[in-house]
Amino acid sequence: MIVSTPHFERMILMSHNDCIRKSIDLKDKNITFDHLFCEELVIKGRKSKVYHAKLSYQPEECKECKKENTKHSIVKNGFMLSKIKWISHTRYPTYLFLRKQRFLCRQCGASFLAESLEFEKHCFIARRVKQSVLFELTDATSFKDIAKRHAISSTTVIRTMRQAGNERRNQFKTLPETLCFDEFTSTKNKKGKYSFIYSNASSHKIIDILIDNFSRTIRDHFLRYPLKERLKVKAIVVDMNAGYFKRVKELFPNASVVIDRFHLVQLINRALNVTRIKTMNTYRTASPAAAKDYRKLKRYWKLFLKESNDLDYQTYHYHRLFKKVITETEIMDYLLSLNNS
Ligand SMILES: [Zn+2]
C-alpha cells in the first residue's frame, strides 16, 4: 500500500526540472535540464559546478520581420551553446552550459536565438549574479572581495555598478505631487558648504542629489523637467532656509510651501527660549526677591518646552528655590505670572 502524504504528493506534482530550478534559484520554465544535469569541471583552473540545460519555446513572432508565427512559419533550427556564469553555489564557481534554441523564419529567412529574462542578450553573466553584486556593493566590501565571492573579475564588478548607475540616472521625466527639499553637508563638494537633496515626500524615495545648494544650480536643475511635470507639483516641504522660497513659485507655479514639522518645532523652541531669557533678564539687577525669580526662570527652562498637557499636576516635590513642596504646573503658573508685558 502506498501511503500518500502531502509532502509526497507535492513531490509528484513537482517535476525533476522544478526541483533543479528551485535549487539554483532559476525561474524561467523554458529552461529544462538534461538527465545528467550537474557535473564538476575545472574551469579557469578552479573546480566548478556546471549545470547542463537547454532553452527552447514556441516563439510568437519573428525577431526580424515581426511577423506572427503561424502554420510553422518559424521552425526550430538546431542549438547554440552558451556558457553562462551563474550565482556561486556551495562556494564553487557555478556555470550554466545552456543550449539555446536557434529559430529560422521561413518568411524572411532570418535566424535568431531563444531569449530568457535570466540573462541579457549577448551577455554571459546571469542577471542574478549582477543583482547579488549590486546587493553586496551596498555593504562596505571591496570590489576584490565581491569579485572573489562571485568568481568574476573586479572589472566585471565595476562594470555592473556603472551599468546600474546609468539605468538609475535621473531621466527628468516625471515629478511627484509632493516634493521634499533638504540640504546636508558633503565633504565631496568644495564650492558650497551644503549639497542639495530632494525626495518624494510621500514615498521618501530620493530623486536626485545636487552638488551644492546654490539658487542657480537648483534652478538649472529643475528647469530640465518639462513645465507640464512642474505644474503637477502641489506642495513642497522645505526647511527654514529663505533661499528656497523665492525659487519655488517660479519653478513650481502650482505648489505651496510647507515648512517641515521638525524645523517648525525647532523655531518655536527657539522663540520660547528667547522670550524666557528676555523676561529673566528684567529680574537680573533688582532686589534679592527679584534675583530669586531670575534664578527660578533660569533653573526651570525645560518646563517651558514641555507641552502644557504633559506637565505634572499631581506629584509634589520639595523645590529649594520655592522653599516648599510644589507641582510642576504650580511652578509653571508662577513663572508665567512673572511676564506681564
Ligand atoms: Zn521573419
py3Dmol code that shows the C-alpha trace and the ligand (Angstrom):
import py3Dmol

protein = """\
ATOM      1  CA  MET A   1       0.000   0.000   0.000  1.00  0.00           C
ATOM      2  CA  ILE A   2       1.299   3.451  -0.868  1.00  0.00           C
ATOM      3  CA  VAL A   3       0.933   5.943   1.914  1.00  0.00           C
ATOM      4  CA  SER A   4       0.228   9.358   0.485  1.00  0.00           C
ATOM      5  CA  THR A   5       1.426  12.330   2.481  1.00  0.00           C
ATOM      6  CA  PRO A   6       1.075  15.993   1.473  1.00  0.00           C
ATOM      7  CA  HIS A   7       4.828  16.152   1.007  1.00  0.00           C
ATOM      8  CA  PHE A   8       4.826  13.051  -1.158  1.00  0.00           C
ATOM      9  CA  GLU A   9       2.043  14.453  -3.337  1.00  0.00           C
ATOM     10  CA  ARG A  10       3.921  17.693  -3.773  1.00  0.00           C
ATOM     11  CA  MET A  11       6.985  15.748  -4.863  1.00  0.00           C
ATOM     12  CA  ILE A  12       4.984  14.023  -7.599  1.00  0.00           C
ATOM     13  CA  LEU A  13       3.498  17.294  -8.852  1.00  0.00           C
ATOM     14  CA  MET A  14       6.874  18.972  -8.863  1.00  0.00           C
ATOM     15  CA  SER A  15       8.972  17.680 -11.690  1.00  0.00           C
ATOM     16  CA  HIS A  16      12.664  16.957 -11.804  1.00  0.00           C
ATOM     17  CA  ASN A  17      13.109  20.307 -13.588  1.00  0.00           C
ATOM     18  CA  ASP A  18      11.178  22.297 -10.993  1.00  0.00           C
ATOM     19  CA  CYS A  19      13.401  20.872  -8.273  1.00  0.00           C
ATOM     20  CA  ILE A  20      16.633  21.793 -10.014  1.00  0.00           C
ATOM     21  CA  ARG A  21      15.319  25.264 -10.869  1.00  0.00           C
ATOM     22  CA  LYS A  22      14.443  25.789  -7.246  1.00  0.00           C
ATOM     23  CA  SER A  23      17.804  24.551  -6.007  1.00  0.00           C
ATOM     24  CA  ILE A  24      19.774  27.012  -8.138  1.00  0.00           C
ATOM     25  CA  ASP A  25      17.216  29.839  -7.971  1.00  0.00           C
ATOM     26  CA  LEU A  26      16.307  29.889 -11.657  1.00  0.00           C
ATOM     27  CA  LYS A  27      12.788  30.973 -12.626  1.00  0.00           C
ATOM     28  CA  ASP A  28      12.450  30.548 -16.391  1.00  0.00           C
ATOM     29  CA  LYS A  29      10.362  27.454 -17.144  1.00  0.00           C
ATOM     30  CA  ASN A  30      11.587  27.411 -20.741  1.00  0.00           C
ATOM     31  CA  ILE A  31      14.907  26.184 -19.406  1.00  0.00           C
ATOM     32  CA  THR A  32      14.903  22.420 -18.944  1.00  0.00           C
ATOM     33  CA  PHE A  33      17.713  20.307 -17.543  1.00  0.00           C
ATOM     34  CA  ASP A  34      19.416  17.274 -19.019  1.00  0.00           C
ATOM     35  CA  HIS A  35      19.131  13.860 -17.405  1.00  0.00           C
ATOM     36  CA  LEU A  36      22.686  14.256 -16.088  1.00  0.00           C
ATOM     37  CA  PHE A  37      22.247  17.860 -15.158  1.00  0.00           C
ATOM     38  CA  CYS A  38      25.225  18.608 -12.942  1.00  0.00           C
ATOM     39  CA  GLU A  39      28.907  17.812 -13.047  1.00  0.00           C
ATOM     40  CA  GLU A  40      32.173  19.104 -11.636  1.00  0.00           C
ATOM     41  CA  LEU A  41      34.664  20.518 -14.120  1.00  0.00           C
ATOM     42  CA  VAL A  42      37.864  22.515 -13.794  1.00  0.00           C
ATOM     43  CA  ILE A  43      37.253  25.904 -15.401  1.00  0.00           C
ATOM     44  CA  LYS A  44      39.921  28.607 -15.454  1.00  0.00           C
ATOM     45  CA  GLY A  45      41.947  26.476 -13.042  1.00  0.00           C
ATOM     46  CA  ARG A  46      39.168  26.170 -10.466  1.00  0.00           C
ATOM     47  CA  LYS A  47      36.887  23.298  -9.594  1.00  0.00           C
ATOM     48  CA  SER A  48      33.420  24.411 -10.693  1.00  0.00           C
ATOM     49  CA  LYS A  49      29.828  23.193 -10.750  1.00  0.00           C
ATOM     50  CA  VAL A  50      28.368  23.003 -14.234  1.00  0.00           C
ATOM     51  CA  TYR A  51      24.636  22.648 -14.933  1.00  0.00           C
ATOM     52  CA  HIS A  52      23.559  21.383 -18.344  1.00  0.00           C
ATOM     53  CA  ALA A  53      20.290  22.632 -19.750  1.00  0.00           C
ATOM     54  CA  LYS A  54      18.532  23.822 -22.869  1.00  0.00           C
ATOM     55  CA  LEU A  55      16.376  26.836 -23.591  1.00  0.00           C
ATOM     56  CA  SER A  56      13.507  26.395 -26.040  1.00  0.00           C
ATOM     57  CA  TYR A  57       9.933  27.504 -26.635  1.00  0.00           C
ATOM     58  CA  GLN A  58       7.471  28.336 -29.422  1.00  0.00           C
ATOM     59  CA  PRO A  59       8.194  31.927 -30.469  1.00  0.00           C
ATOM     60  CA  GLU A  60       5.116  34.102 -31.050  1.00  0.00           C
ATOM     61  CA  GLU A  61       6.724  36.197 -33.756  1.00  0.00           C
ATOM     62  CA  CYS A  62       9.909  36.627 -35.754  1.00  0.00           C
ATOM     63  CA  LYS A  63      12.521  38.852 -34.112  1.00  0.00           C
ATOM     64  CA  GLU A  64      13.438  40.309 -37.519  1.00  0.00           C
ATOM     65  CA  CYS A  65      10.278  40.804 -39.612  1.00  0.00           C
ATOM     66  CA  LYS A  66       7.932  40.781 -36.546  1.00  0.00           C
ATOM     67  CA  LYS A  67       5.522  38.529 -38.458  1.00  0.00           C
ATOM     68  CA  GLU A  68       3.395  36.201 -36.364  1.00  0.00           C
ATOM     69  CA  ASN A  69       4.366  32.547 -36.107  1.00  0.00           C
ATOM     70  CA  THR A  70       1.529  30.806 -37.952  1.00  0.00           C
ATOM     71  CA  LYS A  71       1.393  27.447 -39.713  1.00  0.00           C
ATOM     72  CA  HIS A  72       5.001  26.629 -38.804  1.00  0.00           C
ATOM     73  CA  SER A  73       6.367  29.766 -40.422  1.00  0.00           C
ATOM     74  CA  ILE A  74       9.103  29.709 -37.759  1.00  0.00           C
ATOM     75  CA  VAL A  75      10.947  26.432 -37.386  1.00  0.00           C
ATOM     76  CA  LYS A  76      13.467  25.151 -34.877  1.00  0.00           C
ATOM     77  CA  ASN A  77      16.905  25.000 -36.380  1.00  0.00           C
ATOM     78  CA  GLY A  78      19.467  23.489 -34.032  1.00  0.00           C
ATOM     79  CA  PHE A  79      21.136  24.867 -30.919  1.00  0.00           C
ATOM     80  CA  MET A  80      23.953  27.169 -29.915  1.00  0.00           C
ATOM     81  CA  LEU A  81      25.874  26.561 -26.710  1.00  0.00           C
ATOM     82  CA  SER A  82      26.334  29.467 -24.279  1.00  0.00           C
ATOM     83  CA  LYS A  83      28.453  29.203 -21.148  1.00  0.00           C
ATOM     84  CA  ILE A  84      26.765  31.458 -18.632  1.00  0.00           C
ATOM     85  CA  LYS A  85      28.165  32.478 -15.249  1.00  0.00           C
ATOM     86  CA  TRP A  86      25.577  31.559 -12.654  1.00  0.00           C
ATOM     87  CA  ILE A  87      25.473  32.523  -8.990  1.00  0.00           C
ATOM     88  CA  SER A  88      28.008  30.526  -6.958  1.00  0.00           C
ATOM     89  CA  HIS A  89      26.604  27.528  -5.117  1.00  0.00           C
ATOM     90  CA  THR A  90      28.234  25.875  -2.142  1.00  0.00           C
ATOM     91  CA  ARG A  91      31.124  28.294  -2.708  1.00  0.00           C
ATOM     92  CA  TYR A  92      32.057  26.775  -6.075  1.00  0.00           C
ATOM     93  CA  PRO A  93      32.079  28.881  -9.214  1.00  0.00           C
ATOM     94  CA  THR A  94      28.872  27.822 -10.955  1.00  0.00           C
ATOM     95  CA  TYR A  95      28.094  27.779 -14.664  1.00  0.00           C
ATOM     96  CA  LEU A  96      25.071  27.109 -16.748  1.00  0.00           C
ATOM     97  CA  PHE A  97      26.008  25.393 -20.010  1.00  0.00           C
ATOM     98  CA  LEU A  98      22.920  26.309 -21.924  1.00  0.00           C
ATOM     99  CA  ARG A  99      21.960  25.170 -25.382  1.00  0.00           C
ATOM    100  CA  LYS A 100      19.897  27.997 -26.787  1.00  0.00           C
ATOM    101  CA  GLN A 101      17.374  27.092 -29.462  1.00  0.00           C
ATOM    102  CA  ARG A 102      18.054  28.622 -32.858  1.00  0.00           C
ATOM    103  CA  PHE A 103      14.957  29.566 -34.886  1.00  0.00           C
ATOM    104  CA  LEU A 104      14.573  30.086 -38.618  1.00  0.00           C
ATOM    105  CA  CYS A 105      11.873  32.319 -40.040  1.00  0.00           C
ATOM    106  CA  ARG A 106      10.652  30.946 -43.348  1.00  0.00           C
ATOM    107  CA  GLN A 107       9.007  34.223 -44.270  1.00  0.00           C
ATOM    108  CA  CYS A 108      12.107  36.429 -44.188  1.00  0.00           C
ATOM    109  CA  GLY A 109      14.876  33.833 -43.942  1.00  0.00           C
ATOM    110  CA  ALA A 110      16.327  35.320 -40.769  1.00  0.00           C
ATOM    111  CA  SER A 111      17.579  33.177 -37.928  1.00  0.00           C
ATOM    112  CA  PHE A 112      17.518  34.183 -34.280  1.00  0.00           C
ATOM    113  CA  LEU A 113      18.196  32.713 -30.842  1.00  0.00           C
ATOM    114  CA  ALA A 114      15.873  31.929 -27.949  1.00  0.00           C
ATOM    115  CA  GLU A 115      15.932  34.558 -25.202  1.00  0.00           C
ATOM    116  CA  SER A 116      15.330  34.486 -21.472  1.00  0.00           C
ATOM    117  CA  LEU A 117      14.823  37.052 -18.749  1.00  0.00           C
ATOM    118  CA  GLU A 118      17.510  35.275 -16.726  1.00  0.00           C
ATOM    119  CA  PHE A 119      20.241  36.990 -18.738  1.00  0.00           C
ATOM    120  CA  GLU A 120      20.580  39.813 -21.188  1.00  0.00           C
ATOM    121  CA  LYS A 121      21.130  39.091 -24.863  1.00  0.00           C
ATOM    122  CA  HIS A 122      24.844  38.562 -25.711  1.00  0.00           C
ATOM    123  CA  CYS A 123      25.725  38.581 -22.018  1.00  0.00           C
ATOM    124  CA  PHE A 124      27.443  35.651 -20.365  1.00  0.00           C
ATOM    125  CA  ILE A 125      26.744  36.694 -16.797  1.00  0.00           C
ATOM    126  CA  ALA A 126      23.281  35.930 -15.417  1.00  0.00           C
ATOM    127  CA  ARG A 127      21.139  38.766 -14.063  1.00  0.00           C
ATOM    128  CA  ARG A 128      21.072  37.012 -10.716  1.00  0.00           C
ATOM    129  CA  VAL A 129      24.847  37.401 -10.398  1.00  0.00           C
ATOM    130  CA  LYS A 130      24.577  41.096 -11.166  1.00  0.00           C
ATOM    131  CA  GLN A 131      21.767  41.546  -8.653  1.00  0.00           C
ATOM    132  CA  SER A 132      23.827  39.826  -5.996  1.00  0.00           C
ATOM    133  CA  VAL A 133      26.858  42.005  -6.831  1.00  0.00           C
ATOM    134  CA  LEU A 134      24.744  45.166  -6.525  1.00  0.00           C
ATOM    135  CA  PHE A 135      23.315  43.941  -3.258  1.00  0.00           C
ATOM    136  CA  GLU A 136      26.779  43.382  -1.808  1.00  0.00           C
ATOM    137  CA  LEU A 137      28.032  46.737  -3.104  1.00  0.00           C
ATOM    138  CA  THR A 138      25.807  48.399  -0.512  1.00  0.00           C
ATOM    139  CA  ASP A 139      27.999  46.861   2.208  1.00  0.00           C
ATOM    140  CA  ALA A 140      31.468  48.128   2.962  1.00  0.00           C
ATOM    141  CA  THR A 141      33.199  45.398   0.980  1.00  0.00           C
ATOM    142  CA  SER A 142      35.979  45.767  -1.545  1.00  0.00           C
ATOM    143  CA  PHE A 143      35.465  45.113  -5.254  1.00  0.00           C
ATOM    144  CA  LYS A 144      38.070  42.396  -4.931  1.00  0.00           C
ATOM    145  CA  ASP A 145      36.118  40.557  -2.224  1.00  0.00           C
ATOM    146  CA  ILE A 146      32.863  40.699  -4.154  1.00  0.00           C
ATOM    147  CA  ALA A 147      34.638  39.564  -7.308  1.00  0.00           C
ATOM    148  CA  LYS A 148      36.154  36.635  -5.454  1.00  0.00           C
ATOM    149  CA  ARG A 149      32.857  35.551  -3.918  1.00  0.00           C
ATOM    150  CA  HIS A 150      31.088  35.619  -7.273  1.00  0.00           C
ATOM    151  CA  ALA A 151      34.016  34.106  -9.169  1.00  0.00           C
ATOM    152  CA  ILE A 152      34.126  37.035 -11.589  1.00  0.00           C
ATOM    153  CA  SER A 153      36.736  39.728 -12.230  1.00  0.00           C
ATOM    154  CA  SER A 154      36.901  43.068 -10.362  1.00  0.00           C
ATOM    155  CA  THR A 155      36.413  44.746 -13.729  1.00  0.00           C
ATOM    156  CA  THR A 156      33.054  42.991 -14.097  1.00  0.00           C
ATOM    157  CA  VAL A 157      32.011  44.174 -10.627  1.00  0.00           C
ATOM    158  CA  ILE A 158      32.864  47.779 -11.565  1.00  0.00           C
ATOM    159  CA  ARG A 159      31.137  47.477 -14.946  1.00  0.00           C
ATOM    160  CA  THR A 160      27.988  46.090 -13.266  1.00  0.00           C
ATOM    161  CA  MET A 161      27.988  49.024 -10.860  1.00  0.00           C
ATOM    162  CA  ARG A 162      28.389  51.608 -13.661  1.00  0.00           C
ATOM    163  CA  GLN A 163      25.661  49.995 -15.726  1.00  0.00           C
ATOM    164  CA  ALA A 164      23.250  50.046 -12.771  1.00  0.00           C
ATOM    165  CA  GLY A 165      24.169  53.679 -12.126  1.00  0.00           C
ATOM    166  CA  ASN A 166      23.289  54.615 -15.706  1.00  0.00           C
ATOM    167  CA  GLU A 167      19.964  52.792 -15.533  1.00  0.00           C
ATOM    168  CA  ARG A 168      19.015  54.682 -12.387  1.00  0.00           C
ATOM    169  CA  ARG A 169      20.158  58.072 -13.662  1.00  0.00           C
ATOM    170  CA  ASN A 170      17.572  60.839 -13.455  1.00  0.00           C
ATOM    171  CA  GLN A 171      15.659  60.954 -16.739  1.00  0.00           C
ATOM    172  CA  PHE A 172      13.831  64.228 -15.878  1.00  0.00           C
ATOM    173  CA  LYS A 173      10.564  62.660 -16.999  1.00  0.00           C
ATOM    174  CA  THR A 174       8.194  62.772 -14.025  1.00  0.00           C
ATOM    175  CA  LEU A 175       7.781  64.555 -10.717  1.00  0.00           C
ATOM    176  CA  PRO A 176       5.575  63.540  -7.781  1.00  0.00           C
ATOM    177  CA  GLU A 177       2.810  65.749  -6.332  1.00  0.00           C
ATOM    178  CA  THR A 178       4.763  66.479  -3.186  1.00  0.00           C
ATOM    179  CA  LEU A 179       8.472  67.091  -3.008  1.00  0.00           C
ATOM    180  CA  CYS A 180      10.740  67.369  -0.018  1.00  0.00           C
ATOM    181  CA  PHE A 181      13.774  69.663  -0.207  1.00  0.00           C
ATOM    182  CA  ASP A 182      16.691  69.310   2.145  1.00  0.00           C
ATOM    183  CA  GLU A 183      20.371  70.015   2.372  1.00  0.00           C
ATOM    184  CA  PHE A 184      23.273  68.258   4.002  1.00  0.00           C
ATOM    185  CA  THR A 185      26.971  68.854   4.492  1.00  0.00           C
ATOM    186  CA  SER A 186      29.024  66.991   1.995  1.00  0.00           C
ATOM    187  CA  THR A 187      32.757  66.511   2.099  1.00  0.00           C
ATOM    188  CA  LYS A 188      32.890  65.995  -1.646  1.00  0.00           C
ATOM    189  CA  ASN A 189      31.957  69.490  -2.627  1.00  0.00           C
ATOM    190  CA  LYS A 190      34.442  72.291  -2.447  1.00  0.00           C
ATOM    191  CA  LYS A 191      32.328  75.071  -3.963  1.00  0.00           C
ATOM    192  CA  GLY A 192      29.476  75.344  -1.483  1.00  0.00           C
ATOM    193  CA  LYS A 193      29.170  74.149   2.043  1.00  0.00           C
ATOM    194  CA  TYR A 194      25.940  72.192   1.534  1.00  0.00           C
ATOM    195  CA  SER A 195      24.657  69.706  -1.011  1.00  0.00           C
ATOM    196  CA  PHE A 196      21.023  69.755  -2.057  1.00  0.00           C
ATOM    197  CA  ILE A 197      18.840  66.665  -1.930  1.00  0.00           C
ATOM    198  CA  TYR A 198      15.215  66.232  -2.897  1.00  0.00           C
ATOM    199  CA  SER A 199      12.857  63.327  -2.498  1.00  0.00           C
ATOM    200  CA  ASN A 200       9.292  62.201  -3.000  1.00  0.00           C
ATOM    201  CA  ALA A 201       7.589  63.423   0.186  1.00  0.00           C
ATOM    202  CA  SER A 202       5.134  60.513   0.356  1.00  0.00           C
ATOM    203  CA  SER A 203       7.345  57.582  -0.616  1.00  0.00           C
ATOM    204  CA  HIS A 204      10.550  59.131   0.843  1.00  0.00           C
ATOM    205  CA  LYS A 205      12.435  57.920  -2.212  1.00  0.00           C
ATOM    206  CA  ILE A 206      15.404  60.124  -3.086  1.00  0.00           C
ATOM    207  CA  ILE A 207      15.013  61.550  -6.579  1.00  0.00           C
ATOM    208  CA  ASP A 208      18.323  63.319  -7.028  1.00  0.00           C
ATOM    209  CA  ILE A 209      21.236  64.955  -5.241  1.00  0.00           C
ATOM    210  CA  LEU A 210      22.824  68.201  -6.397  1.00  0.00           C
ATOM    211  CA  ILE A 211      26.426  69.083  -5.709  1.00  0.00           C
ATOM    212  CA  ASP A 212      25.584  72.402  -4.000  1.00  0.00           C
ATOM    213  CA  ASN A 213      22.532  74.350  -2.784  1.00  0.00           C
ATOM    214  CA  PHE A 214      23.136  77.495  -4.840  1.00  0.00           C
ATOM    215  CA  SER A 215      19.944  79.016  -6.268  1.00  0.00           C
ATOM    216  CA  ARG A 216      21.374  78.830  -9.755  1.00  0.00           C
ATOM    217  CA  THR A 217      22.209  75.139  -9.511  1.00  0.00           C
ATOM    218  CA  ILE A 218      18.736  74.338  -8.186  1.00  0.00           C
ATOM    219  CA  ARG A 219      17.029  76.453 -10.857  1.00  0.00           C
ATOM    220  CA  ASP A 220      19.014  74.982 -13.748  1.00  0.00           C
ATOM    221  CA  HIS A 221      18.350  71.509 -12.461  1.00  0.00           C
ATOM    222  CA  PHE A 222      14.572  71.806 -12.148  1.00  0.00           C
ATOM    223  CA  LEU A 223      14.248  73.615 -15.465  1.00  0.00           C
ATOM    224  CA  ARG A 224      15.336  70.376 -17.095  1.00  0.00           C
ATOM    225  CA  TYR A 225      11.909  68.965 -16.188  1.00  0.00           C
ATOM    226  CA  PRO A 226       9.153  69.836 -18.660  1.00  0.00           C
ATOM    227  CA  LEU A 227       6.762  72.561 -17.423  1.00  0.00           C
ATOM    228  CA  LYS A 228       3.906  70.039 -17.554  1.00  0.00           C
ATOM    229  CA  GLU A 229       5.639  67.988 -14.844  1.00  0.00           C
ATOM    230  CA  ARG A 230       6.496  71.010 -12.721  1.00  0.00           C
ATOM    231  CA  LEU A 231       2.849  72.103 -12.814  1.00  0.00           C
ATOM    232  CA  LYS A 232       1.913  68.756 -11.285  1.00  0.00           C
ATOM    233  CA  VAL A 233       3.766  69.537  -8.050  1.00  0.00           C
ATOM    234  CA  LYS A 234       1.229  70.639  -5.422  1.00  0.00           C
ATOM    235  CA  ALA A 235       3.362  71.003  -2.300  1.00  0.00           C
ATOM    236  CA  ILE A 236       6.996  71.329  -1.392  1.00  0.00           C
ATOM    237  CA  VAL A 237       8.238  70.579   2.093  1.00  0.00           C
ATOM    238  CA  VAL A 238      11.215  72.754   2.973  1.00  0.00           C
ATOM    239  CA  ASP A 239      13.265  73.726   5.974  1.00  0.00           C
ATOM    240  CA  MET A 240      13.605  77.322   7.134  1.00  0.00           C
ATOM    241  CA  ASN A 241      16.175  78.349   4.548  1.00  0.00           C
ATOM    242  CA  ALA A 242      14.790  81.509   2.937  1.00  0.00           C
ATOM    243  CA  GLY A 243      16.665  80.912  -0.317  1.00  0.00           C
ATOM    244  CA  TYR A 244      14.214  78.268  -1.461  1.00  0.00           C
ATOM    245  CA  PHE A 245      11.019  80.270  -1.041  1.00  0.00           C
ATOM    246  CA  LYS A 246      11.673  82.666  -3.901  1.00  0.00           C
ATOM    247  CA  ARG A 247      12.573  79.865  -6.296  1.00  0.00           C
ATOM    248  CA  VAL A 248       9.612  77.643  -5.549  1.00  0.00           C
ATOM    249  CA  LYS A 249       6.923  79.877  -7.089  1.00  0.00           C
ATOM    250  CA  GLU A 250       8.986  80.484 -10.183  1.00  0.00           C
ATOM    251  CA  LEU A 251       9.761  76.811 -10.805  1.00  0.00           C
ATOM    252  CA  PHE A 252       6.569  75.231  -9.491  1.00  0.00           C
ATOM    253  CA  PRO A 253       3.679  77.649 -10.137  1.00  0.00           C
ATOM    254  CA  ASN A 254       1.034  75.405  -8.522  1.00  0.00           C
ATOM    255  CA  ALA A 255       2.980  74.405  -5.434  1.00  0.00           C
ATOM    256  CA  SER A 256       2.505  75.693  -1.927  1.00  0.00           C
ATOM    257  CA  VAL A 257       5.380  75.717   0.508  1.00  0.00           C
ATOM    258  CA  VAL A 258       5.063  73.633   3.655  1.00  0.00           C
ATOM    259  CA  ILE A 259       7.532  74.102   6.440  1.00  0.00           C
ATOM    260  CA  ASP A 260       8.920  70.859   7.693  1.00  0.00           C
ATOM    261  CA  ARG A 261       7.470  69.980  11.117  1.00  0.00           C
ATOM    262  CA  PHE A 262      10.893  69.362  12.610  1.00  0.00           C
ATOM    263  CA  HIS A 263      12.161  72.756  11.586  1.00  0.00           C
ATOM    264  CA  LEU A 264       8.970  74.408  12.803  1.00  0.00           C
ATOM    265  CA  VAL A 265       9.324  72.844  16.264  1.00  0.00           C
ATOM    266  CA  GLN A 266      12.916  73.990  16.338  1.00  0.00           C
ATOM    267  CA  LEU A 267      11.766  77.536  15.538  1.00  0.00           C
ATOM    268  CA  ILE A 268       9.082  77.581  18.258  1.00  0.00           C
ATOM    269  CA  ASN A 269      11.556  76.277  20.829  1.00  0.00           C
ATOM    270  CA  ARG A 270      13.976  78.999  19.940  1.00  0.00           C
ATOM    271  CA  ALA A 271      11.232  81.675  20.222  1.00  0.00           C
ATOM    272  CA  LEU A 272      10.181  80.355  23.632  1.00  0.00           C
ATOM    273  CA  ASN A 273      13.749  80.422  24.889  1.00  0.00           C
ATOM    274  CA  VAL A 274      14.288  83.954  23.654  1.00  0.00           C
ATOM    275  CA  THR A 275      11.144  85.180  25.478  1.00  0.00           C
ATOM    276  CA  ARG A 276      12.110  83.365  28.678  1.00  0.00           C
ATOM    277  CA  ILE A 277      15.608  84.846  28.652  1.00  0.00           C
ATOM    278  CA  LYS A 278      14.246  88.322  27.943  1.00  0.00           C
ATOM    279  CA  THR A 279      11.874  88.068  30.946  1.00  0.00           C
ATOM    280  CA  MET A 280      14.648  86.580  33.055  1.00  0.00           C
ATOM    281  CA  ASN A 281      16.952  89.471  32.336  1.00  0.00           C
ATOM    282  CA  THR A 282      14.442  92.040  33.578  1.00  0.00           C
ATOM    283  CA  TYR A 283      14.830  90.469  37.064  1.00  0.00           C
ATOM    284  CA  ARG A 284      18.586  90.432  36.904  1.00  0.00           C
ATOM    285  CA  THR A 285      19.811  93.546  38.712  1.00  0.00           C
ATOM    286  CA  ALA A 286      16.893  94.308  41.046  1.00  0.00           C
ATOM    287  CA  SER A 287      16.182  93.355  44.698  1.00  0.00           C
ATOM    288  CA  PRO A 288      17.088  89.996  46.341  1.00  0.00           C
ATOM    289  CA  ALA A 289      13.482  88.824  45.805  1.00  0.00           C
ATOM    290  CA  ALA A 290      13.769  89.585  42.087  1.00  0.00           C
ATOM    291  CA  ALA A 291      17.122  87.818  41.973  1.00  0.00           C
ATOM    292  CA  LYS A 292      15.330  84.713  43.230  1.00  0.00           C
ATOM    293  CA  ASP A 293      12.819  84.922  40.365  1.00  0.00           C
ATOM    294  CA  TYR A 294      15.709  85.287  37.964  1.00  0.00           C
ATOM    295  CA  ARG A 295      17.192  82.054  39.313  1.00  0.00           C
ATOM    296  CA  LYS A 296      13.799  80.294  39.035  1.00  0.00           C
ATOM    297  CA  LEU A 297      13.403  81.281  35.393  1.00  0.00           C
ATOM    298  CA  LYS A 298      16.902  80.046  34.725  1.00  0.00           C
ATOM    299  CA  ARG A 299      16.549  76.810  36.673  1.00  0.00           C
ATOM    300  CA  TYR A 300      13.232  75.623  35.168  1.00  0.00           C
ATOM    301  CA  TRP A 301      13.917  76.342  31.482  1.00  0.00           C
ATOM    302  CA  LYS A 302      12.927  72.800  30.464  1.00  0.00           C
ATOM    303  CA  LEU A 303       9.345  73.248  31.700  1.00  0.00           C
ATOM    304  CA  PHE A 304       8.784  75.959  29.107  1.00  0.00           C
ATOM    305  CA  LEU A 305       9.477  73.481  26.318  1.00  0.00           C
ATOM    306  CA  LYS A 306       7.158  70.826  27.688  1.00  0.00           C
ATOM    307  CA  GLU A 307       3.676  70.555  26.251  1.00  0.00           C
ATOM    308  CA  SER A 308       1.201  72.004  28.787  1.00  0.00           C
ATOM    309  CA  ASN A 309      -0.747  68.711  28.953  1.00  0.00           C
ATOM    310  CA  ASP A 310       2.437  66.859  29.851  1.00  0.00           C
ATOM    311  CA  LEU A 311       3.141  68.977  32.922  1.00  0.00           C
ATOM    312  CA  ASP A 312       2.763  67.034  36.157  1.00  0.00           C
ATOM    313  CA  TYR A 313      -0.048  68.414  38.360  1.00  0.00           C
ATOM    314  CA  GLN A 314      -0.195  65.550  40.862  1.00  0.00           C
ATOM    315  CA  THR A 315       3.277  64.855  42.230  1.00  0.00           C
ATOM    316  CA  TYR A 316       4.582  67.214  44.870  1.00  0.00           C
ATOM    317  CA  HIS A 317       8.331  67.651  45.257  1.00  0.00           C
ATOM    318  CA  TYR A 318      10.352  69.870  47.524  1.00  0.00           C
ATOM    319  CA  HIS A 319      11.966  72.662  45.495  1.00  0.00           C
ATOM    320  CA  ARG A 320      14.684  74.636  47.210  1.00  0.00           C
ATOM    321  CA  LEU A 321      14.056  77.834  45.240  1.00  0.00           C
ATOM    322  CA  PHE A 322      10.389  77.848  46.326  1.00  0.00           C
ATOM    323  CA  LYS A 323      11.191  76.522  49.824  1.00  0.00           C
ATOM    324  CA  LYS A 324       8.140  74.222  49.726  1.00  0.00           C
ATOM    325  CA  VAL A 325       6.577  71.132  48.131  1.00  0.00           C
ATOM    326  CA  ILE A 326       5.083  72.114  44.800  1.00  0.00           C
ATOM    327  CA  THR A 327       3.948  70.534  41.487  1.00  0.00           C
ATOM    328  CA  GLU A 328       5.261  71.289  38.009  1.00  0.00           C
ATOM    329  CA  THR A 329       2.039  73.043  36.997  1.00  0.00           C
ATOM    330  CA  GLU A 330       2.279  75.335  40.035  1.00  0.00           C
ATOM    331  CA  ILE A 331       5.885  76.199  39.194  1.00  0.00           C
ATOM    332  CA  MET A 332       4.866  76.979  35.627  1.00  0.00           C
ATOM    333  CA  ASP A 333       1.903  79.142  36.716  1.00  0.00           C
ATOM    334  CA  TYR A 334       4.222  81.154  38.923  1.00  0.00           C
ATOM    335  CA  LEU A 335       6.885  81.569  36.210  1.00  0.00           C
ATOM    336  CA  LEU A 336       4.338  82.679  33.619  1.00  0.00           C
ATOM    337  CA  SER A 337       2.930  85.248  36.069  1.00  0.00           C
ATOM    338  CA  LEU A 338       6.357  86.884  36.068  1.00  0.00           C
ATOM    339  CA  ASN A 339       5.950  88.003  32.479  1.00  0.00           C
ATOM    340  CA  ASN A 340       3.299  90.739  32.473  1.00  0.00           C
ATOM    341  CA  SER A 341       4.468  92.503  29.382  1.00  0.00           C
TER     342      SER A 341
END
"""
ligand_1 = """\
1
ZN
Zn 10.978 36.801 -40.213
"""
view = py3Dmol.view(width=600, height=400)
view.addModel(protein, "pdb")
view.setStyle({"model": 0}, {"cartoon": {"style": "trace"}})
view.addModel(ligand_1, "xyz")
view.setStyle({"model": 1}, {"stick": {}})
view.zoomTo()
view.show()
